[in-house]
Amino acid sequence: MGYSKNLGAGLFTMLLLAPAIMATDPDPLQDFCVADLDGKAVSVNGHTCKPMSEAGDDFLFSSKLTKAGNTSTPNGSAVTELDVAEWPGTNTLGVSMNRVDFAPGGTNPPHIHPRATEIGMVMKGELLVGILGSFDSGNKLYSRVVRAGETFVIPRGLMHFQFNVGKTEAYMVVSFNSQNPGIVFVPLTLFGSNPPIPTPVLTKALRVEAGVVELLKSKFAGGS
């Protein structure tokens, strides 16, 4: 009898809550939600919206990717990001872009985008694009030299890299199905984390001596 009463009360509560549960809408409820990057309100998936009267009229446009990045870096590459932090008009739209410039021999080192699938086009030069399958695939490496005008796609969460195999500068433009795809650079994450991963963990995982791990940590000190 007590069980029946509890069940009835539970069903009654669910019926009361049903209108509120069904009131959510997965689609945008306005044309634009220009990000208020200075807003203090907590948001689950994106920034709060600026009042349209304060948004201006150029939030749908950007010329940032027209400029090449400075490739005088340890990797010989430069990433120009165009996510919601740089382009507030993409807020809640689930899209963003990057431009990556490469010096000859430059690389965009192995990395992962945890929140987005990536599709890209080589705009100049030729790049070796490598995509690493999961353990289920036998850690298979899928790779090809991609030339200007050709495209590639990288599923969300898979490790990948690009390397300039040409003798001239190269660059590519990529798009993501997230306003904030995130990035995990594998070498930097392993050897430049804050606080550092304990050396014994890395020596065991990588099957090398402690001196090798300490040398690699010194290369990524300061998170760069």
ChimeraX commands (.cxc) that place a marker at each C-alpha (Angstrom):
marker #1 position 0.00,0.00,0.00 radius 0.5
marker #1 position 2.82,2.39,0.92 radius 0.5
marker #1 position 4.55,1.56,-2.35 radius 0.5
marker #1 position 1.40,2.45,-4.32 radius 0.5
marker #1 position 1.11,5.79,-2.51 radius 0.5
marker #1 position 4.77,6.63,-3.24 radius 0.5
marker #1 position 4.36,5.65,-6.88 radius 0.5
marker #1 position 1.24,7.77,-7.20 radius 0.5
marker #1 position 2.96,10.76,-5.60 radius 0.5
marker #1 position 5.92,10.34,-7.95 radius 0.5
marker #1 position 3.69,10.26,-11.03 radius 0.5
marker #1 position 1.77,13.31,-9.80 radius 0.5
marker #1 position 5.04,15.23,-9.36 radius 0.5
marker #1 position 6.19,14.27,-12.87 radius 0.5
marker #1 position 2.91,15.51,-14.33 radius 0.5
marker #1 position 3.31,18.82,-12.54 radius 0.5
marker #1 position 6.87,19.21,-13.86 radius 0.5
marker #1 position 6.09,18.10,-17.42 radius 0.5
marker #1 position 5.18,21.58,-18.76 radius 0.5
marker #1 position 8.45,23.02,-17.43 radius 0.5
marker #1 position 10.47,20.12,-18.87 radius 0.5
marker #1 position 8.84,20.48,-22.29 radius 0.5
marker #1 position 9.31,24.27,-22.26 radius 0.5
marker #1 position 12.96,24.02,-23.31 radius 0.5
marker #1 position 13.73,24.68,-26.97 radius 0.5
marker #1 position 16.90,23.32,-28.66 radius 0.5
marker #1 position 16.71,25.93,-31.44 radius 0.5
marker #1 position 17.70,29.63,-31.23 radius 0.5
marker #1 position 14.89,31.89,-30.06 radius 0.5
marker #1 position 16.32,35.03,-31.69 radius 0.5
marker #1 position 18.26,35.89,-34.85 radius 0.5
marker #1 position 21.53,36.66,-33.07 radius 0.5
marker #1 position 23.01,36.42,-29.60 radius 0.5
marker #1 position 26.13,38.57,-29.74 radius 0.5
marker #1 position 28.36,37.53,-26.85 radius 0.5
marker #1 position 28.69,39.85,-23.91 radius 0.5
marker #1 position 32.29,38.89,-23.12 radius 0.5
marker #1 position 32.25,41.10,-20.03 radius 0.5
marker #1 position 29.03,39.64,-18.71 radius 0.5
marker #1 position 29.09,38.07,-15.24 radius 0.5
marker #1 position 26.04,35.85,-15.59 radius 0.5
marker #1 position 26.58,32.10,-15.54 radius 0.5
marker #1 position 25.71,30.34,-18.79 radius 0.5
marker #1 position 25.76,26.62,-19.55 radius 0.5
marker #1 position 26.55,26.80,-23.27 radius 0.5
marker #1 position 27.76,30.18,-24.40 radius 0.5
marker #1 position 27.92,33.75,-23.20 radius 0.5
marker #1 position 24.96,35.88,-22.27 radius 0.5
marker #1 position 23.60,38.09,-25.06 radius 0.5
marker #1 position 24.28,41.76,-25.45 radius 0.5
marker #1 position 21.23,43.93,-26.04 radius 0.5
marker #1 position 20.97,44.32,-29.80 radius 0.5
marker #1 position 20.99,48.09,-29.34 radius 0.5
marker #1 position 24.60,47.73,-28.05 radius 0.5
marker #1 position 25.82,45.10,-30.51 radius 0.5
marker #1 position 26.65,47.45,-33.40 radius 0.5
marker #1 position 26.25,46.30,-37.00 radius 0.5
marker #1 position 29.51,44.48,-37.79 radius 0.5
marker #1 position 29.28,41.45,-35.49 radius 0.5
marker #1 position 28.59,39.13,-38.46 radius 0.5
marker #1 position 31.86,40.04,-40.20 radius 0.5
marker #1 position 35.57,39.64,-39.47 radius 0.5
marker #1 position 38.79,40.27,-41.41 radius 0.5
marker #1 position 41.09,38.72,-38.82 radius 0.5
marker #1 position 41.99,35.67,-40.92 radius 0.5
marker #1 position 43.28,37.82,-43.78 radius 0.5
marker #1 position 46.53,38.42,-41.89 radius 0.5
marker #1 position 49.31,35.82,-41.69 radius 0.5
marker #1 position 50.55,34.83,-38.26 radius 0.5
marker #1 position 54.17,35.08,-37.12 radius 0.5
marker #1 position 55.76,31.66,-37.70 radius 0.5
marker #1 position 58.94,32.51,-35.79 radius 0.5
marker #1 position 57.97,30.08,-33.05 radius 0.5
marker #1 position 59.50,26.82,-31.77 radius 0.5
marker #1 position 57.04,24.86,-33.92 radius 0.5
marker #1 position 57.47,27.06,-36.98 radius 0.5
marker #1 position 53.73,27.70,-37.09 radius 0.5
marker #1 position 51.17,30.24,-35.90 radius 0.5
marker #1 position 47.49,29.75,-35.13 radius 0.5
marker #1 position 45.09,32.67,-35.56 radius 0.5
marker #1 position 41.91,31.82,-33.68 radius 0.5
marker #1 position 38.47,33.04,-34.62 radius 0.5
marker #1 position 36.30,31.55,-31.89 radius 0.5
marker #1 position 33.64,33.25,-29.83 radius 0.5
marker #1 position 36.22,35.15,-27.80 radius 0.5
marker #1 position 37.51,36.78,-30.99 radius 0.5
marker #1 position 34.22,36.90,-32.88 radius 0.5
marker #1 position 31.32,37.46,-30.46 radius 0.5
marker #1 position 28.79,37.13,-33.27 radius 0.5
marker #1 position 29.33,33.34,-33.30 radius 0.5
marker #1 position 27.95,33.03,-29.78 radius 0.5
marker #1 position 25.51,30.07,-29.52 radius 0.5
marker #1 position 25.81,29.34,-33.26 radius 0.5
marker #1 position 28.15,26.36,-32.82 radius 0.5
marker #1 position 30.76,27.47,-35.38 radius 0.5
marker #1 position 34.28,28.92,-35.39 radius 0.5
marker #1 position 37.38,29.08,-37.58 radius 0.5
marker #1 position 41.17,29.12,-37.38 radius 0.5
marker #1 position 43.97,30.07,-39.74 radius 0.5
marker #1 position 47.28,28.25,-39.34 radius 0.5
marker #1 position 50.45,29.52,-41.02 radius 0.5
marker #1 position 53.55,27.36,-41.50 radius 0.5
marker #1 position 57.17,28.17,-42.19 radius 0.5
marker #1 position 59.00,25.59,-44.33 radius 0.5
marker #1 position 59.38,22.56,-42.07 radius 0.5
marker #1 position 56.90,24.00,-39.58 radius 0.5
marker #1 position 54.39,21.82,-37.76 radius 0.5
marker #1 position 51.10,22.12,-35.96 radius 0.5
marker #1 position 52.04,19.46,-33.38 radius 0.5
marker #1 position 49.85,16.51,-32.38 radius 0.5
marker #1 position 46.72,17.84,-30.69 radius 0.5
marker #1 position 43.07,17.13,-30.00 radius 0.5
marker #1 position 39.92,19.25,-30.18 radius 0.5
marker #1 position 37.72,17.76,-27.45 radius 0.5
marker #1 position 34.55,19.61,-28.42 radius 0.5
marker #1 position 34.50,19.76,-32.22 radius 0.5
marker #1 position 34.89,18.05,-35.57 radius 0.5
marker #1 position 37.26,19.95,-37.86 radius 0.5
marker #1 position 37.12,20.47,-41.62 radius 0.5
marker #1 position 39.89,22.32,-43.40 radius 0.5
marker #1 position 41.30,23.49,-46.71 radius 0.5
marker #1 position 44.94,24.07,-47.58 radius 0.5
marker #1 position 45.07,27.55,-49.10 radius 0.5
marker #1 position 48.76,27.68,-50.01 radius 0.5
marker #1 position 51.59,25.14,-50.18 radius 0.5
marker #1 position 51.38,21.49,-49.25 radius 0.5
marker #1 position 50.87,19.96,-45.82 radius 0.5
marker #1 position 51.21,16.44,-44.52 radius 0.5
marker #1 position 47.98,15.92,-42.58 radius 0.5
marker #1 position 47.98,13.04,-40.11 radius 0.5
marker #1 position 45.01,11.69,-38.15 radius 0.5
marker #1 position 45.45,9.02,-35.49 radius 0.5
marker #1 position 42.67,6.54,-34.93 radius 0.5
marker #1 position 41.63,5.37,-31.48 radius 0.5
marker #1 position 42.91,2.26,-29.72 radius 0.5
marker #1 position 39.94,0.42,-31.24 radius 0.5
marker #1 position 41.36,1.08,-34.71 radius 0.5
marker #1 position 44.76,-0.30,-33.76 radius 0.5
marker #1 position 46.14,3.25,-33.40 radius 0.5
marker #1 position 46.10,3.52,-37.18 radius 0.5
marker #1 position 47.70,6.59,-38.75 radius 0.5
marker #1 position 45.74,8.07,-41.65 radius 0.5
marker #1 position 47.92,10.55,-43.55 radius 0.5
marker #1 position 48.21,12.28,-46.88 radius 0.5
marker #1 position 49.96,15.27,-48.40 radius 0.5
marker #1 position 47.19,17.82,-48.94 radius 0.5
marker #1 position 47.84,20.55,-51.50 radius 0.5
marker #1 position 46.34,23.98,-52.11 radius 0.5
marker #1 position 42.64,23.72,-52.84 radius 0.5
marker #1 position 42.29,20.26,-51.27 radius 0.5
marker #1 position 40.38,19.50,-48.10 radius 0.5
marker #1 position 40.43,17.20,-45.08 radius 0.5
marker #1 position 38.17,16.31,-42.16 radius 0.5
marker #1 position 39.07,15.29,-38.61 radius 0.5
marker #1 position 36.46,13.68,-36.33 radius 0.5
marker #1 position 36.02,15.18,-32.88 radius 0.5
marker #1 position 38.45,13.94,-30.27 radius 0.5
marker #1 position 40.97,12.28,-32.59 radius 0.5
marker #1 position 44.62,13.28,-32.35 radius 0.5
marker #1 position 46.01,14.93,-35.48 radius 0.5
marker #1 position 48.82,17.09,-36.83 radius 0.5
marker #1 position 49.95,19.04,-39.88 radius 0.5
marker #1 position 53.50,19.42,-41.20 radius 0.5
marker #1 position 54.74,21.65,-44.01 radius 0.5
marker #1 position 56.54,19.32,-46.43 radius 0.5
marker #1 position 57.04,22.03,-49.05 radius 0.5
marker #1 position 59.92,24.42,-49.58 radius 0.5
marker #1 position 57.78,27.54,-49.23 radius 0.5
marker #1 position 55.42,28.97,-46.63 radius 0.5
marker #1 position 52.00,27.37,-46.38 radius 0.5
marker #1 position 48.71,28.07,-44.67 radius 0.5
marker #1 position 45.33,26.48,-44.13 radius 0.5
marker #1 position 41.91,27.59,-42.92 radius 0.5
marker #1 position 39.81,25.25,-40.79 radius 0.5
marker #1 position 36.27,25.35,-39.44 radius 0.5
marker #1 position 34.75,23.73,-36.36 radius 0.5
marker #1 position 31.22,22.82,-35.35 radius 0.5
marker #1 position 31.68,24.56,-32.01 radius 0.5
marker #1 position 32.07,28.18,-31.00 radius 0.5
marker #1 position 34.80,27.02,-28.61 radius 0.5
marker #1 position 36.36,23.75,-29.86 radius 0.5
marker #1 position 39.12,23.66,-27.26 radius 0.5
marker #1 position 42.60,22.30,-27.86 radius 0.5
marker #1 position 44.88,19.85,-26.09 radius 0.5
marker #1 position 48.46,19.97,-27.39 radius 0.5
marker #1 position 49.83,16.53,-26.58 radius 0.5
marker #1 position 53.52,17.39,-25.97 radius 0.5
marker #1 position 52.67,20.51,-23.99 radius 0.5
marker #1 position 50.03,18.71,-21.95 radius 0.5
marker #1 position 52.38,15.85,-21.04 radius 0.5
marker #1 position 55.50,17.87,-20.29 radius 0.5
marker #1 position 54.26,21.38,-19.52 radius 0.5
marker #1 position 51.20,20.79,-17.36 radius 0.5
marker #1 position 50.59,22.89,-14.25 radius 0.5
marker #1 position 51.30,21.38,-11.80 radius 0.5
marker #1 position 53.65,18.94,-13.55 radius 0.5
marker #1 position 52.75,15.29,-14.04 radius 0.5
marker #1 position 55.01,13.34,-11.64 radius 0.5
marker #1 position 58.12,12.11,-13.42 radius 0.5
marker #1 position 57.65,8.45,-12.29 radius 0.5
marker #1 position 54.26,8.42,-14.01 radius 0.5
marker #1 position 55.82,9.52,-17.30 radius 0.5
marker #1 position 58.86,7.27,-17.06 radius 0.5
marker #1 position 56.57,4.27,-16.62 radius 0.5
marker #1 position 54.10,5.36,-19.31 radius 0.5
marker #1 position 56.76,6.27,-21.88 radius 0.5
marker #1 position 59.22,3.51,-20.88 radius 0.5
marker #1 position 62.20,5.86,-20.67 radius 0.5
marker #1 position 64.64,6.99,-18.00 radius 0.5
marker #1 position 63.88,9.89,-15.68 radius 0.5
marker #1 position 66.56,12.02,-17.34 radius 0.5
marker #1 position 64.70,11.89,-20.65 radius 0.5
marker #1 position 61.47,13.03,-19.00 radius 0.5
marker #1 position 63.22,15.88,-17.18 radius 0.5
marker #1 position 64.83,17.01,-20.43 radius 0.5
marker #1 position 61.47,17.08,-22.17 radius 0.5
marker #1 position 59.89,18.94,-19.27 radius 0.5
marker #1 position 62.60,21.59,-19.57 radius 0.5
marker #1 position 61.66,22.12,-23.22 radius 0.5
marker #1 position 58.08,22.97,-22.30 radius 0.5
marker #1 position 58.70,24.91,-19.09 radius 0.5
marker #1 position 56.42,27.90,-18.79 radius 0.5
marker #1 position 53.69,26.32,-20.88 radius 0.5
marker #1 position 55.09,27.14,-24.30 radius 0.5
marker link #1:1,2 radius 0.2
marker link #1:2,3 radius 0.2
marker link #1:3,4 radius 0.2
marker link #1:4,5 radius 0.2
marker link #1:5,6 radius 0.2
marker link #1:6,7 radius 0.2
marker link #1:7,8 radius 0.2
marker link #1:8,9 radius 0.2
marker link #1:9,10 radius 0.2
marker link #1:10,11 radius 0.2
marker link #1:11,12 radius 0.2
marker link #1:12,13 radius 0.2
marker link #1:13,14 radius 0.2
marker link #1:14,15 radius 0.2
marker link #1:15,16 radius 0.2
marker link #1:16,17 radius 0.2
marker link #1:17,18 radius 0.2
marker link #1:18,19 radius 0.2
marker link #1:19,20 radius 0.2
marker link #1:20,21 radius 0.2
marker link #1:21,22 radius 0.2
marker link #1:22,23 radius 0.2
marker link #1:23,24 radius 0.2
marker link #1:24,25 radius 0.2
marker link #1:25,26 radius 0.2
marker link #1:26,27 radius 0.2
marker link #1:27,28 radius 0.2
marker link #1:28,29 radius 0.2
marker link #1:29,30 radius 0.2
marker link #1:30,31 radius 0.2
marker link #1:31,32 radius 0.2
marker link #1:32,33 radius 0.2
marker link #1:33,34 radius 0.2
marker link #1:34,35 radius 0.2
marker link #1:35,36 radius 0.2
marker link #1:36,37 radius 0.2
marker link #1:37,38 radius 0.2
marker link #1:38,39 radius 0.2
marker link #1:39,40 radius 0.2
marker link #1:40,41 radius 0.2
marker link #1:41,42 radius 0.2
marker link #1:42,43 radius 0.2
marker link #1:43,44 radius 0.2
marker link #1:44,45 radius 0.2
marker link #1:45,46 radius 0.2
marker link #1:46,47 radius 0.2
marker link #1:47,48 radius 0.2
marker link #1:48,49 radius 0.2
marker link #1:49,50 radius 0.2
marker link #1:50,51 radius 0.2
marker link #1:51,52 radius 0.2
marker link #1:52,53 radius 0.2
marker link #1:53,54 radius 0.2
marker link #1:54,55 radius 0.2
marker link #1:55,56 radius 0.2
marker link #1:56,57 radius 0.2
marker link #1:57,58 radius 0.2
marker link #1:58,59 radius 0.2
marker link #1:59,60 radius 0.2
marker link #1:60,61 radius 0.2
marker link #1:61,62 radius 0.2
marker link #1:62,63 radius 0.2
marker link #1:63,64 radius 0.2
marker link #1:64,65 radius 0.2
marker link #1:65,66 radius 0.2
marker link #1:66,67 radius 0.2
marker link #1:67,68 radius 0.2
marker link #1:68,69 radius 0.2
marker link #1:69,70 radius 0.2
marker link #1:70,71 radius 0.2
marker link #1:71,72 radius 0.2
marker link #1:72,73 radius 0.2
marker link #1:73,74 radius 0.2
marker link #1:74,75 radius 0.2
marker link #1:75,76 radius 0.2
marker link #1:76,77 radius 0.2
marker link #1:77,78 radius 0.2
marker link #1:78,79 radius 0.2
marker link #1:79,80 radius 0.2
marker link #1:80,81 radius 0.2
marker link #1:81,82 radius 0.2
marker link #1:82,83 radius 0.2
marker link #1:83,84 radius 0.2
marker link #1:84,85 radius 0.2
marker link #1:85,86 radius 0.2
marker link #1:86,87 radius 0.2
marker link #1:87,88 radius 0.2
marker link #1:88,89 radius 0.2
marker link #1:89,90 radius 0.2
marker link #1:90,91 radius 0.2
marker link #1:91,92 radius 0.2
marker link #1:92,93 radius 0.2
marker link #1:93,94 radius 0.2
marker link #1:94,95 radius 0.2
marker link #1:95,96 radius 0.2
marker link #1:96,97 radius 0.2
marker link #1:97,98 radius 0.2
marker link #1:98,99 radius 0.2
marker link #1:99,100 radius 0.2
marker link #1:100,101 radius 0.2
marker link #1:101,102 radius 0.2
marker link #1:102,103 radius 0.2
marker link #1:103,104 radius 0.2
marker link #1:104,105 radius 0.2
marker link #1:105,106 radius 0.2
marker link #1:106,107 radius 0.2
marker link #1:107,108 radius 0.2
marker link #1:108,109 radius 0.2
marker link #1:109,110 radius 0.2
marker link #1:110,111 radius 0.2
marker link #1:111,112 radius 0.2
marker link #1:112,113 radius 0.2
marker link #1:113,114 radius 0.2
marker link #1:114,115 radius 0.2
marker link #1:115,116 radius 0.2
marker link #1:116,117 radius 0.2
marker link #1:117,118 radius 0.2
marker link #1:118,119 radius 0.2
marker link #1:119,120 radius 0.2
marker link #1:120,121 radius 0.2
marker link #1:121,122 radius 0.2
marker link #1:122,123 radius 0.2
marker link #1:123,124 radius 0.2
marker link #1:124,125 radius 0.2
marker link #1:125,126 radius 0.2
marker link #1:126,127 radius 0.2
marker link #1:127,128 radius 0.2
marker link #1:128,129 radius 0.2
marker link #1:129,130 radius 0.2
marker link #1:130,131 radius 0.2
marker link #1:131,132 radius 0.2
marker link #1:132,133 radius 0.2
marker link #1:133,134 radius 0.2
marker link #1:134,135 radius 0.2
marker link #1:135,136 radius 0.2
marker link #1:136,137 radius 0.2
marker link #1:137,138 radius 0.2
marker link #1:138,139 radius 0.2
marker link #1:139,140 radius 0.2
marker link #1:140,141 radius 0.2
marker link #1:141,142 radius 0.2
marker link #1:142,143 radius 0.2
marker link #1:143,144 radius 0.2
marker link #1:144,145 radius 0.2
marker link #1:145,146 radius 0.2
marker link #1:146,147 radius 0.2
marker link #1:147,148 radius 0.2
marker link #1:148,149 radius 0.2
marker link #1:149,150 radius 0.2
marker link #1:150,151 radius 0.2
marker link #1:151,152 radius 0.2
marker link #1:152,153 radius 0.2
marker link #1:153,154 radius 0.2
marker link #1:154,155 radius 0.2
marker link #1:155,156 radius 0.2
marker link #1:156,157 radius 0.2
marker link #1:157,158 radius 0.2
marker link #1:158,159 radius 0.2
marker link #1:159,160 radius 0.2
marker link #1:160,161 radius 0.2
marker link #1:161,162 radius 0.2
marker link #1:162,163 radius 0.2
marker link #1:163,164 radius 0.2
marker link #1:164,165 radius 0.2
marker link #1:165,166 radius 0.2
marker link #1:166,167 radius 0.2
marker link #1:167,168 radius 0.2
marker link #1:168,169 radius 0.2
marker link #1:169,170 radius 0.2
marker link #1:170,171 radius 0.2
marker link #1:171,172 radius 0.2
marker link #1:172,173 radius 0.2
marker link #1:173,174 radius 0.2
marker link #1:174,175 radius 0.2
marker link #1:175,176 radius 0.2
marker link #1:176,177 radius 0.2
marker link #1:177,178 radius 0.2
marker link #1:178,179 radius 0.2
marker link #1:179,180 radius 0.2
marker link #1:180,181 radius 0.2
marker link #1:181,182 radius 0.2
marker link #1:182,183 radius 0.2
marker link #1:183,184 radius 0.2
marker link #1:184,185 radius 0.2
marker link #1:185,186 radius 0.2
marker link #1:186,187 radius 0.2
marker link #1:187,188 radius 0.2
marker link #1:188,189 radius 0.2
marker link #1:189,190 radius 0.2
marker link #1:190,191 radius 0.2
marker link #1:191,192 radius 0.2
marker link #1:192,193 radius 0.2
marker link #1:193,194 radius 0.2
marker link #1:194,195 radius 0.2
marker link #1:195,196 radius 0.2
marker link #1:196,197 radius 0.2
marker link #1:197,198 radius 0.2
marker link #1:198,199 radius 0.2
marker link #1:199,200 radius 0.2
marker link #1:200,201 radius 0.2
marker link #1:201,202 radius 0.2
marker link #1:202,203 radius 0.2
marker link #1:203,204 radius 0.2
marker link #1:204,205 radius 0.2
marker link #1:205,206 radius 0.2
marker link #1:206,207 radius 0.2
marker link #1:207,208 radius 0.2
marker link #1:208,209 radius 0.2
marker link #1:209,210 radius 0.2
marker link #1:210,211 radius 0.2
marker link #1:211,212 radius 0.2
marker link #1:212,213 radius 0.2
marker link #1:213,214 radius 0.2
marker link #1:214,215 radius 0.2
marker link #1:215,216 radius 0.2
marker link #1:216,217 radius 0.2
marker link #1:217,218 radius 0.2
marker link #1:218,219 radius 0.2
marker link #1:219,220 radius 0.2
marker link #1:220,221 radius 0.2
marker link #1:221,222 radius 0.2
marker link #1:222,223 radius 0.2
marker link #1:223,224 radius 0.2
view
